[in-house]
Amino acid sequence: MNGKEQQAHWDLKYEQGLPSLTEPDPFFIFACRQFVEPSFPNAGTALDLACGLGRHALWLASRNWRVCGVDFSEVAIKKLNHAALELNVSLDLFVGDASEYKFESARFDLILLFYLADRNLFPKVISALKPGGLLICKLSLRWDTDAELTAAATDALNRNELPLLVPDLHVLYHEERQVRDRGVVEFTGRKAVPESLKIRPCL
């Protein structure tokens, strides 16, 4: 699919509002409980790339996170903005391709990347994380390299590729498994804190 066809495809899905697009992913909840909440007990600033209908952005915003959401579907952003108003939470929302978002250096404590396997994004994402910041990913994988690739699988990562794309992150969690004819990778990594920023105990 070209860009316009892909956008129309997702616009239709977002119009339908399927539960899989509105309910937080179980891995997202696990990663928040396991890594995000202990690291940021007072919340922080988050970026949700390809945020869709905001299943994760709204969850974070309702817990006092300041959240920026980006999606190329105007339908999704309009519905998400309406949902945020109903829940009385504030979101900074942008319509556009994630690759065109203006990443600012060391701006976010948390970045989410769910089912958007754009390899060119990772250096920008790492740069946009603050020292000690977390990246939570869930992406599709090409599981059987000998199988004929479907249209969806052509955008998927290869097995064991994700850690290589984020060499500056300390891996906190990394699991890959098969889901039907494809695979999925779940990943959480932390950006290192430079020695100059570490708090040294008083002697």
C-alpha positions as CSV (number, residue, x, y, z in Angstrom):
1,M,0.0,0.0,0.0
2,N,1.2,3.5,-0.7
3,G,0.9,6.3,1.9
4,K,-2.6,7.4,1.0
5,E,-3.9,3.8,0.9
6,Q,-2.3,3.1,4.2
7,Q,-3.8,6.2,5.8
8,A,-7.3,5.3,4.4
9,H,-6.9,1.8,5.8
10,W,-6.1,3.0,9.3
11,D,-8.7,5.8,9.2
12,L,-11.4,3.1,8.6
13,K,-10.0,1.0,11.5
14,Y,-10.1,4.0,13.8
15,E,-13.6,4.9,12.7
16,Q,-14.6,1.4,13.8
17,G,-12.9,1.8,17.2
18,L,-12.1,-1.9,17.7
19,P,-11.3,-3.0,21.2
20,S,-7.7,-3.9,20.2
21,L,-7.2,-0.3,19.3
22,T,-8.7,1.2,22.4
23,E,-7.6,-1.0,25.3
24,P,-4.0,-0.8,26.6
25,D,-1.8,-3.6,25.4
26,P,-1.0,-6.1,28.3
27,F,2.7,-5.6,27.7
28,F,2.4,-1.9,28.1
29,I,0.7,-2.4,31.4
30,F,3.3,-4.9,32.5
31,A,6.2,-2.6,31.5
32,C,4.6,0.4,33.3
33,R,4.2,-1.6,36.5
34,Q,7.6,-3.2,36.3
35,F,9.8,-0.4,35.1
36,V,8.1,3.0,34.6
37,E,6.3,3.4,37.9
38,P,9.4,2.5,40.1
39,S,11.6,4.9,37.9
40,F,9.1,7.8,37.8
41,P,6.8,7.6,40.8
42,N,5.9,11.3,40.3
43,A,5.2,10.8,36.5
44,G,7.0,12.7,33.8
45,T,6.9,13.6,30.1
46,A,6.1,10.9,27.5
47,L,5.9,10.6,23.7
48,D,3.5,8.1,22.1
49,L,4.5,7.6,18.5
50,A,1.8,6.2,16.2
51,C,-0.6,6.8,19.2
52,G,-3.8,5.8,17.3
53,L,-6.8,6.3,19.5
54,G,-4.7,6.9,22.5
55,R,-5.0,3.6,24.4
56,H,-1.7,4.3,26.1
57,A,-1.6,8.1,25.9
58,L,-4.9,8.4,27.8
59,W,-3.7,5.8,30.4
60,L,-0.6,7.8,31.1
61,A,-2.3,11.2,31.1
62,S,-4.9,9.9,33.6
63,R,-1.9,9.2,35.9
64,N,-0.5,12.8,35.7
65,W,2.0,12.2,32.8
66,R,2.4,15.0,30.3
67,V,1.9,13.2,27.0
68,C,2.6,14.1,23.4
69,G,0.9,11.9,20.8
70,V,1.7,11.6,17.1
71,D,-0.3,9.8,14.4
72,F,-0.8,10.2,10.7
73,S,-4.5,9.5,10.9
74,E,-6.5,12.7,11.4
75,V,-9.5,10.5,12.3
76,A,-7.5,9.0,15.2
77,I,-6.3,12.3,16.5
78,K,-9.8,13.9,16.3
79,K,-11.3,11.0,18.3
80,L,-8.4,11.0,20.7
81,N,-8.8,14.7,21.3
82,H,-12.5,14.2,22.0
83,A,-11.7,11.3,24.4
84,A,-9.2,13.5,26.3
85,L,-11.8,16.2,26.7
86,E,-14.3,13.7,28.1
87,L,-11.7,12.4,30.6
88,N,-10.6,15.9,31.4
89,V,-6.9,15.2,30.7
90,S,-4.5,17.2,28.6
91,L,-2.6,15.9,25.6
92,D,-0.4,17.5,23.0
93,L,-1.5,15.9,19.8
94,F,0.1,16.1,16.3
95,V,-1.2,14.9,13.0
96,G,1.6,13.6,10.8
97,D,4.0,10.8,10.1
98,A,6.2,9.9,13.1
99,S,9.3,10.3,10.9
100,E,8.4,14.0,10.4
101,Y,8.0,14.8,14.1
102,K,10.5,17.3,15.4
103,F,12.4,15.3,18.0
104,E,14.0,17.5,20.6
105,S,17.2,16.3,22.4
106,A,16.7,14.9,25.9
107,R,13.0,15.9,26.2
108,F,11.2,12.8,27.2
109,D,11.3,10.4,30.2
110,L,9.3,7.8,28.3
111,I,8.8,7.0,24.7
112,L,6.3,4.4,23.3
113,L,6.7,2.7,20.0
114,F,4.0,0.1,19.2
115,Y,3.7,-1.5,15.8
116,L,5.7,1.1,13.9
117,A,8.9,-0.6,12.7
118,D,10.7,2.3,11.1
119,R,14.4,1.7,11.5
120,N,15.3,5.3,10.8
121,L,13.3,6.4,13.9
122,F,15.5,4.7,16.5
123,P,18.4,7.2,16.5
124,K,15.9,10.1,16.9
125,V,14.1,8.3,19.6
126,I,17.3,7.6,21.6
127,S,18.3,11.2,21.2
128,A,14.9,12.4,22.5
129,L,15.1,10.4,25.7
130,K,16.5,12.0,28.8
131,P,19.3,10.3,30.6
132,G,17.6,7.5,32.5
133,G,14.6,7.6,30.2
134,L,12.8,4.5,29.1
135,L,11.8,3.2,25.7
136,I,8.9,0.7,25.5
137,C,8.5,-1.1,22.2
138,K,6.2,-3.8,20.8
139,L,6.8,-4.5,17.1
140,S,6.1,-7.2,14.5
141,L,8.9,-9.6,13.4
142,R,9.6,-11.6,10.4
143,W,9.5,-15.0,12.1
144,D,10.0,-17.4,9.2
145,T,12.7,-16.0,6.9
146,D,12.0,-18.6,4.2
147,A,8.3,-17.7,4.0
148,E,6.9,-15.4,1.4
149,L,6.5,-12.0,3.0
150,T,3.0,-10.5,3.3
151,A,2.5,-6.8,2.9
152,A,2.5,-6.3,6.7
153,A,5.6,-8.4,7.2
154,T,7.7,-6.3,4.8
155,D,7.7,-3.6,7.5
156,A,8.6,-6.0,10.2
157,L,12.0,-6.3,11.9
158,N,14.1,-9.4,11.8
159,R,14.5,-11.6,14.8
160,N,17.1,-10.3,17.4
161,E,17.4,-7.1,15.4
162,L,15.8,-4.6,17.8
163,P,18.6,-4.6,20.4
164,L,21.1,-3.8,17.6
165,L,19.1,-0.8,16.6
166,V,19.3,0.7,20.1
167,P,22.9,0.0,21.2
168,D,22.9,3.0,23.6
169,L,20.1,1.5,25.7
170,H,20.5,-0.9,28.6
171,V,18.1,-3.8,28.0
172,L,15.7,-4.2,30.8
173,Y,13.3,-6.6,29.1
174,H,13.5,-8.4,25.7
175,E,11.2,-11.2,24.5
176,E,10.4,-12.5,21.1
177,R,7.7,-15.1,20.3
178,Q,5.7,-16.4,17.4
179,V,2.2,-15.1,16.8
180,R,0.5,-17.0,14.0
181,D,2.6,-16.6,10.8
182,R,4.6,-13.7,12.2
183,G,6.4,-12.9,15.4
184,V,6.4,-10.1,17.9
185,V,9.1,-8.5,20.0
186,E,8.5,-6.8,23.4
187,F,11.3,-4.6,24.6
188,T,12.1,-2.1,27.3
189,G,15.4,-0.3,27.5
190,R,16.8,2.5,29.6
191,K,19.1,5.3,28.4
192,A,22.3,5.5,30.4
193,V,22.9,8.3,32.8
194,P,26.3,10.0,32.2
195,E,28.8,9.7,35.1
196,S,28.8,13.5,35.3
197,L,25.0,13.5,36.1
198,K,25.1,10.7,38.7
199,I,24.6,11.8,42.3
200,R,27.6,10.8,44.4
201,P,27.0,10.0,48.0
202,C,28.6,12.4,50.6
203,L,31.6,10.9,52.4
